[in-house]
Amino acid sequence: MPKKDTKKVDVAKGFQELEEIAAWFEQGNGDLDQGLAKFERAMTLAETLKNRLDEAENTIKEIKKRIHEE
C-alpha cells in the first residue's frame, strides 16, 4: 500500500486530537461503539504522525549530510 502524502498533516492539530481522545477515555465514558471509533481514529492519527515525524527526521539527516559534503 503506498504511503499517503503526510506533508499536508498538521502535526500540532494531530497531537491535540490525540490528547482529546485520551481525555475522553480518562473520563471513563463507557460507550463501546464510540470508544472503538475513537480508538481507531487514534491509531490512524498515531500512524500518520509517526510517518510525518519520520519524514522530517530523514529530511534533517539529508540536509546535514549535504552540508557536511560541501
MOPAC internal coordinates of N, CA, C and O (Angstrom, degrees):
PM7 1SCF
backbone

  N    0.0000 0     0.00 0     0.00 0    0    0    0
  C    1.4491 1     0.00 0     0.00 0    1    0    0
  C    1.5251 1   108.74 1     0.00 0    2    1    0
  O    1.2310 1   119.23 1   -52.34 1    3    2    1
  N    1.3264 1   119.08 1   127.66 1    3    2    1
  C    1.4572 1   120.85 1  -178.70 1    5    3    2
  C    1.5140 1   111.44 1   -69.36 1    6    5    3
  O    1.2310 1   121.87 1   -32.34 1    7    6    5
  N    1.3427 1   114.02 1   147.66 1    7    6    5
  C    1.4558 1   119.52 1   178.02 1    9    7    6
  C    1.5170 1   109.95 1   -70.22 1   10    9    7
  O    1.2310 1   121.22 1   -35.99 1   11   10    9
  N    1.3226 1   115.26 1   144.01 1   11   10    9
  C    1.4528 1   119.71 1   175.84 1   13   11   10
  C    1.5208 1   108.46 1   -77.42 1   14   13   11
  O    1.2310 1   120.72 1   -22.81 1   15   14   13
  N    1.3240 1   116.22 1   157.19 1   15   14   13
  C    1.4536 1   120.71 1   176.43 1   17   15   14
  C    1.5233 1   108.26 1   -74.08 1   18   17   15
  O    1.2310 1   120.70 1   -73.82 1   19   18   17
  N    1.3230 1   116.27 1   106.18 1   19   18   17
  C    1.4598 1   119.92 1  -176.36 1   21   19   18
  C    1.5247 1   112.31 1   -92.73 1   22   21   19
  O    1.2310 1   119.66 1   178.51 1   23   22   21
  N    1.3214 1   118.25 1    -1.49 1   23   22   21
  C    1.4613 1   119.93 1  -179.97 1   25   23   22
  C    1.5260 1   111.80 1   -64.87 1   26   25   23
  O    1.2310 1   120.50 1   159.34 1   27   26   25
  N    1.3256 1   116.64 1   -20.66 1   27   26   25
  C    1.4560 1   121.06 1   179.69 1   29   27   26
  C    1.5302 1   112.11 1   -87.27 1   30   29   27
  O    1.2310 1   120.10 1   177.62 1   31   30   29
  N    1.3250 1   117.41 1    -2.38 1   31   30   29
  C    1.4588 1   121.88 1  -176.85 1   33   31   30
  C    1.5192 1   109.93 1   -74.14 1   34   33   31
  O    1.2310 1   120.70 1   -50.38 1   35   34   33
  N    1.3285 1   116.26 1   129.62 1   35   34   33
  C    1.4567 1   120.97 1   173.97 1   37   35   34
  C    1.5281 1   106.78 1   -87.19 1   38   37   35
  O    1.2310 1   121.02 1   -78.52 1   39   38   37
  N    1.3241 1   115.65 1   101.48 1   39   38   37
  C    1.4615 1   121.58 1  -173.46 1   41   39   38
  C    1.5277 1   111.03 1   -60.99 1   42   41   39
  O    1.2310 1   120.31 1   135.36 1   43   42   41
  N    1.3275 1   117.01 1   -44.64 1   43   42   41
  C    1.4597 1   120.33 1  -178.90 1   45   43   42
  C    1.5249 1   111.46 1   -60.36 1   46   45   43
  O    1.2310 1   120.30 1   136.20 1   47   46   45
  N    1.3302 1   117.03 1   -43.80 1   47   46   45
  C    1.4693 1   120.48 1   179.22 1   49   47   46
  C    1.5263 1   110.75 1   -66.87 1   50   49   47
  O    1.2310 1   120.51 1   143.70 1   51   50   49
  N    1.3157 1   116.64 1   -36.30 1   51   50   49
  C    1.4561 1   120.09 1   178.51 1   53   51   50
  C    1.5151 1   111.90 1   -63.31 1   54   53   51
  O    1.2310 1   120.70 1   134.48 1   55   54   53
  N    1.3364 1   116.26 1   -45.52 1   55   54   53
  C    1.4645 1   119.51 1   178.61 1   57   55   54
  C    1.5285 1   110.89 1   -66.68 1   58   57   55
  O    1.2310 1   120.27 1   144.19 1   59   58   57
  N    1.3251 1   117.10 1   -35.81 1   59   58   57
  C    1.4569 1   121.04 1   177.12 1   61   59   58
  C    1.5270 1   110.57 1   -61.80 1   62   61   59
  O    1.2310 1   120.75 1   136.19 1   63   62   61
  N    1.3287 1   116.18 1   -43.81 1   63   62   61
  C    1.4591 1   119.88 1   179.34 1   65   63   62
  C    1.5269 1   110.87 1   -64.55 1   66   65   63
  O    1.2310 1   120.33 1   140.43 1   67   66   65
  N    1.3371 1   116.97 1   -39.57 1   67   66   65
  C    1.4649 1   119.56 1   176.55 1   69   67   66
  C    1.5236 1   111.24 1   -61.39 1   70   69   67
  O    1.2310 1   120.28 1   139.52 1   71   70   69
  N    1.3379 1   117.07 1   -40.48 1   71   70   69
  C    1.4559 1   121.00 1   177.74 1   73   71   70
  C    1.5277 1   111.27 1   -62.72 1   74   73   71
  O    1.2310 1   120.62 1   140.04 1   75   74   73
  N    1.3210 1   116.42 1   -39.96 1   75   74   73
  C    1.4653 1   120.85 1   178.81 1   77   75   74
  C    1.5303 1   111.13 1   -65.15 1   78   77   75
  O    1.2310 1   120.57 1   140.35 1   79   78   77
  N    1.3131 1   116.51 1   -39.65 1   79   78   77
  C    1.4627 1   120.48 1   178.68 1   81   79   78
  C    1.5256 1   109.57 1   -66.17 1   82   81   79
  O    1.2310 1   120.56 1   136.19 1   83   82   81
  N    1.3248 1   116.53 1   -43.81 1   83   82   81
  C    1.4689 1   120.21 1   178.70 1   85   83   82
  C    1.5257 1   110.40 1   -60.79 1   86   85   83
  O    1.2310 1   120.31 1   137.55 1   87   86   85
  N    1.3199 1   117.00 1   -42.45 1   87   86   85
  C    1.4653 1   120.97 1   178.98 1   89   87   86
  C    1.5260 1   110.74 1   -61.95 1   90   89   87
  O    1.2310 1   120.35 1   140.91 1   91   90   89
  N    1.3254 1   116.93 1   -39.09 1   91   90   89
  C    1.4626 1   120.99 1   178.39 1   93   91   90
  C    1.5266 1   109.98 1   -59.07 1   94   93   91
  O    1.2310 1   120.66 1   134.38 1   95   94   93
  N    1.3333 1   116.35 1   -45.62 1   95   94   93
  C    1.4578 1   119.89 1   179.61 1   97   95   94
  C    1.5257 1   111.27 1   -67.27 1   98   97   95
  O    1.2310 1   120.15 1   141.35 1   99   98   97
  N    1.3316 1   117.32 1   -38.65 1   99   98   97
  C    1.4637 1   120.90 1  -179.63 1  101   99   98
  C    1.5258 1   111.88 1   -64.40 1  102  101   99
  O    1.2310 1   120.22 1   153.29 1  103  102  101
  N    1.3211 1   117.18 1   -26.71 1  103  102  101
  C    1.4630 1   121.20 1   178.84 1  105  103  102
  C    1.5250 1   111.65 1   -73.56 1  106  105  103
  O    1.2310 1   120.59 1   169.90 1  107  106  105
  N    1.3121 1   116.48 1   -10.10 1  107  106  105
  C    1.4526 1   120.76 1   176.43 1  109  107  106
  C    1.5125 1   114.43 1    78.85 1  110  109  107
  O    1.2310 1   120.56 1  -154.89 1  111  110  109
  N    1.3043 1   116.53 1    25.11 1  111  110  109
  C    1.4602 1   119.56 1   176.44 1  113  111  110
  C    1.5226 1   108.43 1   -61.24 1  114  113  111
  O    1.2310 1   120.67 1   -44.96 1  115  114  113
  N    1.3125 1   116.33 1   135.04 1  115  114  113
  C    1.4555 1   119.20 1  -171.10 1  117  115  114
  C    1.5053 1   116.82 1  -108.48 1  118  117  115
  O    1.2310 1   119.68 1  -168.48 1  119  118  117
  N    1.3081 1   118.22 1    11.52 1  119  118  117
  C    1.4588 1   119.86 1  -179.66 1  121  119  118
  C    1.5259 1   109.13 1   -74.40 1  122  121  119
  O    1.2310 1   120.58 1   -69.37 1  123  122  121
  N    1.3269 1   116.51 1   110.63 1  123  122  121
  C    1.4638 1   121.21 1  -174.51 1  125  123  122
  C    1.5199 1   112.56 1   -62.58 1  126  125  123
  O    1.2310 1   120.04 1   132.59 1  127  126  125
  N    1.3226 1   117.53 1   -47.41 1  127  126  125
  C    1.4654 1   120.17 1  -177.86 1  129  127  126
  C    1.5277 1   111.29 1   -63.42 1  130  129  127
  O    1.2310 1   120.70 1   137.26 1  131  130  129
  N    1.3196 1   116.26 1   -42.74 1  131  130  129
  C    1.4606 1   119.61 1   178.77 1  133  131  130
  C    1.5283 1   110.12 1   -66.92 1  134  133  131
  O    1.2310 1   120.56 1   141.79 1  135  134  133
  N    1.3353 1   116.54 1   -38.21 1  135  134  133
  C    1.4619 1   120.80 1   178.10 1  137  135  134
  C    1.5184 1   111.88 1   -63.08 1  138  137  135
  O    1.2310 1   120.49 1   138.30 1  139  138  137
  N    1.3316 1   116.66 1   -41.70 1  139  138  137
  C    1.4640 1   120.43 1   178.29 1  141  139  138
  C    1.5255 1   111.17 1   -64.20 1  142  141  139
  O    1.2310 1   120.62 1   138.73 1  143  142  141
  N    1.3254 1   116.43 1   -41.27 1  143  142  141
  C    1.4662 1   120.09 1   178.77 1  145  143  142
  C    1.5240 1   110.30 1   -64.85 1  146  145  143
  O    1.2310 1   120.44 1   138.48 1  147  146  145
  N    1.3156 1   116.76 1   -41.52 1  147  146  145
  C    1.4724 1   120.11 1   179.36 1  149  147  146
  C    1.5272 1   110.93 1   -66.71 1  150  149  147
  O    1.2310 1   120.64 1   140.48 1  151  150  149
  N    1.3360 1   116.38 1   -39.52 1  151  150  149
  C    1.4567 1   120.21 1   177.89 1  153  151  150
  C    1.5250 1   111.08 1   -62.26 1  154  153  151
  O    1.2310 1   120.97 1   135.58 1  155  154  153
  N    1.3303 1   115.75 1   -44.42 1  155  154  153
  C    1.4648 1   119.75 1   178.96 1  157  155  154
  C    1.5334 1   110.57 1   -61.50 1  158  157  155
  O    1.2310 1   120.57 1   136.12 1  159  158  157
  N    1.3299 1   116.51 1   -43.88 1  159  158  157
  C    1.4674 1   120.64 1   178.69 1  161  159  158
  C    1.5265 1   110.38 1   -61.79 1  162  161  159
  O    1.2310 1   120.25 1   137.27 1  163  162  161
  N    1.3259 1   117.13 1   -42.73 1  163  162  161
  C    1.4653 1   121.13 1   179.86 1  165  163  162
  C    1.5248 1   111.28 1   -61.93 1  166  165  163
  O    1.2310 1   120.34 1   139.20 1  167  166  165
  N    1.3339 1   116.95 1   -40.80 1  167  166  165
  C    1.4638 1   119.99 1   179.92 1  169  167  166
  C    1.5268 1   110.88 1   -67.01 1  170  169  167
  O    1.2310 1   120.54 1   140.40 1  171  170  169
  N    1.3274 1   116.58 1   -39.60 1  171  170  169
  C    1.4629 1   120.57 1   177.70 1  173  171  170
  C    1.5289 1   110.31 1   -64.33 1  174  173  171
  O    1.2310 1   120.89 1   134.65 1  175  174  173
  N    1.3274 1   115.91 1   -45.35 1  175  174  173
  C    1.4692 1   120.08 1   178.13 1  177  175  174
  C    1.5234 1   111.27 1   -60.87 1  178  177  175
  O    1.2310 1   120.63 1   134.34 1  179  178  177
  N    1.3203 1   116.39 1   -45.66 1  179  178  177
  C    1.4580 1   120.60 1  -178.45 1  181  179  178
  C    1.5267 1   111.15 1   -59.96 1  182  181  179
  O    1.2310 1   120.44 1   137.15 1  183  182  181
  N    1.3170 1   116.77 1   -42.85 1  183  182  181
  C    1.4616 1   120.24 1   179.43 1  185  183  182
  C    1.5333 1   111.06 1   -65.50 1  186  185  183
  O    1.2310 1   120.53 1   135.92 1  187  186  185
  N    1.3221 1   116.58 1   -44.08 1  187  186  185
  C    1.4563 1   121.31 1   179.91 1  189  187  186
  C    1.5293 1   110.82 1   -62.76 1  190  189  187
  O    1.2310 1   120.53 1   134.93 1  191  190  189
  N    1.3334 1   116.60 1   -45.07 1  191  190  189
  C    1.4645 1   120.29 1   179.74 1  193  191  190
  C    1.5251 1   111.29 1   -65.34 1  194  193  191
  O    1.2310 1   120.37 1   140.26 1  195  194  193
  N    1.3296 1   116.90 1   -39.74 1  195  194  193
  C    1.4673 1   119.64 1   178.00 1  197  195  194
  C    1.5235 1   110.48 1   -61.95 1  198  197  195
  O    1.2310 1   120.48 1   136.27 1  199  198  197
  N    1.3305 1   116.68 1   -43.73 1  199  198  197
  C    1.4618 1   120.29 1   178.86 1  201  199  198
  C    1.5265 1   111.01 1   -62.12 1  202  201  199
  O    1.2310 1   120.50 1   138.12 1  203  202  201
  N    1.3274 1   116.65 1   -41.88 1  203  202  201
  C    1.4762 1   120.53 1   179.65 1  205  203  202
  C    1.5227 1   110.76 1   -64.41 1  206  205  203
  O    1.2310 1   120.37 1   136.76 1  207  206  205
  N    1.3201 1   116.90 1   -43.24 1  207  206  205
  C    1.4624 1   120.17 1   179.18 1  209  207  206
  C    1.5304 1   111.24 1   -66.97 1  210  209  207
  O    1.2310 1   120.15 1   143.62 1  211  210  209
  N    1.3291 1   117.32 1   -36.38 1  211  210  209
  C    1.4711 1   120.94 1   175.44 1  213  211  210
  C    1.5308 1   110.37 1   -62.17 1  214  213  211
  O    1.2310 1   120.80 1   137.14 1  215  214  213
  N    1.3462 1   116.08 1   -42.86 1  215  214  213
  C    1.4669 1   120.06 1   178.16 1  217  215  214
  C    1.5234 1   111.03 1   -61.91 1  218  217  215
  O    1.2310 1   120.64 1   137.39 1  219  218  217
  N    1.3297 1   116.38 1   -42.61 1  219  218  217
  C    1.4669 1   120.19 1   179.46 1  221  219  218
  C    1.5305 1   110.26 1   -63.49 1  222  221  219
  O    1.2310 1   120.55 1   137.87 1  223  222  221
  N    1.3141 1   116.55 1   -42.13 1  223  222  221
  C    1.4588 1   120.58 1   178.71 1  225  223  222
  C    1.5309 1   110.83 1   -62.15 1  226  225  223
  O    1.2310 1   120.11 1   137.10 1  227  226  225
  N    1.3241 1   117.40 1   -42.90 1  227  226  225
  C    1.4676 1   120.94 1   178.33 1  229  227  226
  C    1.5252 1   111.32 1   -64.04 1  230  229  227
  O    1.2310 1   120.14 1   140.93 1  231  230  229
  N    1.3162 1   117.34 1   -39.07 1  231  230  229
  C    1.4633 1   121.07 1   177.74 1  233  231  230
  C    1.5198 1   110.26 1   -62.46 1  234  233  231
  O    1.2310 1   120.67 1   136.36 1  235  234  233
  N    1.3244 1   116.33 1   -43.64 1  235  234  233
  C    1.4689 1   120.46 1   178.74 1  237  235  234
  C    1.5249 1   110.57 1   -61.40 1  238  237  235
  O    1.2310 1   120.32 1   136.51 1  239  238  237
  N    1.3270 1   117.00 1   -43.49 1  239  238  237
  C    1.4643 1   120.71 1   178.66 1  241  239  238
  C    1.5261 1   111.13 1   -61.52 1  242  241  239
  O    1.2310 1   120.62 1   138.38 1  243  242  241
  N    1.3401 1   116.42 1   -41.62 1  243  242  241
  C    1.4633 1   120.59 1   179.10 1  245  243  242
  C    1.5280 1   111.14 1   -64.01 1  246  245  243
  O    1.2310 1   120.23 1   138.11 1  247  246  245
  N    1.3090 1   117.18 1   -41.89 1  247  246  245
  C    1.4706 1   121.29 1   179.21 1  249  247  246
  C    1.5165 1   109.95 1   -63.79 1  250  249  247
  O    1.2310 1   120.20 1   134.22 1  251  250  249
  N    1.3370 1   117.23 1   -45.78 1  251  250  249
  C    1.4697 1   120.40 1   179.07 1  253  251  250
  C    1.5247 1   110.95 1   -61.19 1  254  253  251
  O    1.2310 1   120.79 1   137.69 1  255  254  253
  N    1.3330 1   116.10 1   -42.31 1  255  254  253
  C    1.4630 1   120.27 1   179.89 1  257  255  254
  C    1.5281 1   110.26 1   -62.62 1  258  257  255
  O    1.2310 1   120.28 1   135.63 1  259  258  257
  N    1.3397 1   117.08 1   -44.37 1  259  258  257
  C    1.4531 1   121.89 1   179.71 1  261  259  258
  C    1.5271 1   111.15 1   -62.28 1  262  261  259
  O    1.2310 1   120.44 1   138.25 1  263  262  261
  N    1.3072 1   116.76 1   -41.75 1  263  262  261
  C    1.4686 1   120.58 1  -179.02 1  265  263  262
  C    1.5275 1   110.69 1   -66.41 1  266  265  263
  O    1.2310 1   120.18 1   140.32 1  267  266  265
  N    1.3043 1   117.26 1   -39.68 1  267  266  265
  C    1.4751 1   120.74 1  -179.67 1  269  267  266
  C    1.5214 1   111.70 1   -71.51 1  270  269  267
  O    1.2310 1   119.83 1   157.96 1  271  270  269
  N    1.3251 1   117.93 1   -22.04 1  271  270  269
  C    1.4615 1   121.49 1   178.76 1  273  271  270
  C    1.5240 1   111.68 1   -81.23 1  274  273  271
  O    1.2310 1   120.47 1   157.53 1  275  274  273
  N    1.3255 1   116.70 1   -22.47 1  275  274  273
  C    1.4793 1   120.01 1  -176.65 1  277  275  274
  C    1.4981 1   112.40 1   -78.52 1  278  277  275
  O    1.2310 1   120.10 1   180.00 1  279  278  277

